[in-house]
Amino acid sequence: MAVDKTPVLKRCRSLDLDPTFLGYDKKSKRTLQRSSRKISEYGLQLREKQKAKFIYGVLEKPFRNYYDRADRMKGMTGENLMRMLESRLDNVVFRMGFARTRREARQVVDHKHILVNGKCINIPSYLVKAGDVIEVKESSKTIQRFKDISEITAGRLTPEWVDVDKEALRGTVSALPKREQIDVPVDEMLIVELYSK
């Protein structure tokens, strides 16, 4: 399985992205000194695509597959793409506060700690649906790791489209997110322009 091992803060600086969108505390003391050179239209489009891929931890081929699928769906392609990325199981686990970052959420899912509707799912890219119940496996709830995560993520706001019981480490996807409920700093229209060339 291919994994992006780029240092997170270095990548955040290159994409002009705040690490807090990834769940990290803002540790970067150095700010990126941008050159005064104007970025081309293609450069802007490419940067938005790289930003979306980096935030959700998706590599090029799966990202292209998401785009193709979003393009075939009814509605606006860009919105469909963002809703699909937001509906990934690893992202939903992160949004519910069962992991500190999306990378950690991916690992938690990989290591079979998560149940979806009572069934163990270890595929981070699994797309959840409205009404799905996501919870930490009963045997995993006693692990110190989840106690630490619960303390750290206790003050984090959960999105409106999920209902979470943080004590029981259990949550329900009440509805799939609308674009305005997705708080990632990505202009999906630039991604659509890039792929539709």
N, C-alpha and C positions, 0 to 999 in steps of 0.2 A: 504494500500500500504506500503510495507516494505521500510524503509529508513536507510541508513548507517549513523549513527550519530557520528562516530569516529572523534575526533578533527583532523583537517586537517594537521597542522604542525607536530603533534605527529606521525601521520600515514606517512607523508613524510619522517620523520627521520627514521622510522622503515624500510621503503622500499628504503632508500638511494636515494630519489627523490627530485629534486629541485622544490619548490612550484611554481616557475614561469611557469612551464608547465601546471599548473592548472589555471593560470590567476591571481594568488595571487602575491602581492609584496613580495619580500623576507624579511620576518619579523623575521625569526628564527635566534636568536643570538647564540644559543647553537648548536654545531655540535654534531652529534651522535658519541659516542666513540664505535667503532666496536671492538668486541673481535677478537683476532687473530686466533680463531678457524676456521678451513676450512669448508666452506659450502658444503654439499653434492650435487651431480648432481640433485637429486630430489628437494633439497632445492632451488637451483637456478631456476629450472623450475617453482616451486610453487611461488617464489617471482615475476617472470615475469608475471605470470597469475594474481597475486594479484595487481601488479602495473597497468596492463591494466584495470582491473576491477575498481580500485580506480580512475584512471585518467578519465575514461568515466562515472563513477557513475553507474555501472551495477552490480547487485547482481549475485550470483552463478548460479541460474537456468536459467535466461535469457542469461547469458554469455555462458552457455553450449549449449543453443539453437542456439545462433549465431555461435558457433563453428561447430555444427552439420550441420547447413545450409551451412556454408562456405566449409565444407568437401564435400558436394554434388555438389557444383558449379564447373564449369570448371576452370582450372588454379591451382595455388598453394594455399593450404588451409590457410596458415598463412597470405598471402597477402589479400585473400578474407575476412578473419576475420577483419583485420585492416581497410580495405576499408568500410566494413559494419559498424563498430563502428564509423568511421569518418563520415559516411553518416546519422547518427542519427540526427533528427531535433534539439535536444537541443545542440548538438555539432556544427552544422552548424550555429545556431543562435549565439553561442559563437565565432566561427571563423569569422563571419561577423561583429563582434563588437557591437552587440545589447545587450550584457550582459558582465559583468566584468569577471565572472567565469562560469564554466559549471554548477555548482549548481544553480547559479542565472538564467542561461539560461533555466534550467529545470523548475524553478519556473515561469519564464516569459511565457513559453509555457503552463504550467499547468493553469495559470490564464487567458488564452484565449486572449493574446495580439498579437499573431502571426497568419498571414494568409499565406497559401501556395496555390499559383495559385488562389488567391481570396477567398479561403475557410478557415474558422477558424479551425485550427487543435490544439487540446490540448493534444496530445500524444507525450511525449518527445522521445519515441523510434521509432516514425514514420521515415521510411527510405526515404530520398529524392532521386530524380532521376535527371539526367542531363536535364537541361532546366527548372527546377522548379523555380518559382519566390517566394521568401520569403520576407515578409515585415511586419513591425509593423502596427497593425490596426490603421486606421485614427484617431479614437477617443482616442487611447492610446498615439499618438505622442506628445500630449500637456502635458502629465503627466511629472512632474518634474523629476521623476526617470529616464526617457529616456534621458532627457536633461543632467543630471549628467553622465549617462553612456556614452553618445556621447562625452562629454568632456574628460573623463578618457581614453576611447578606441581610441581616435582620432589618436594617434601616433602609434597604434598597426598595425603591418603588416598583411594584409589579404593574405591568400593563393592564388596561381595562379588559382586554379580551381573554384574560386567564383569571380563574378564582383559585387562590392558594391557601391551604391550611399549613402554615410553616411548622407548627408543632408536630403534626402528623407526617410531614414531608410528603404531602399529597396535593395534587392540583388538577383542575379541570379546564380544558380549553372550551370556554363558553361560546366563542365564535372565532372564525378566522379573522386576522387583523385587517383593517382598512388601511390604505396608504397613510392617511393622516395620523394613525396610531403607531406608525413605525418611526422611531426617532433617530434613525441612522442618517448621517450627513452625506447622502449620496443623491446625485441628480440622475435618476434612472433614464430620463429622456436622452441624455448624452450617450448612454450605453446603447439605447435603441438606435440612435443615429449611427453609432460606430458599427453595429452589426448589420444595419440595413444598407450599407454601402455596396 
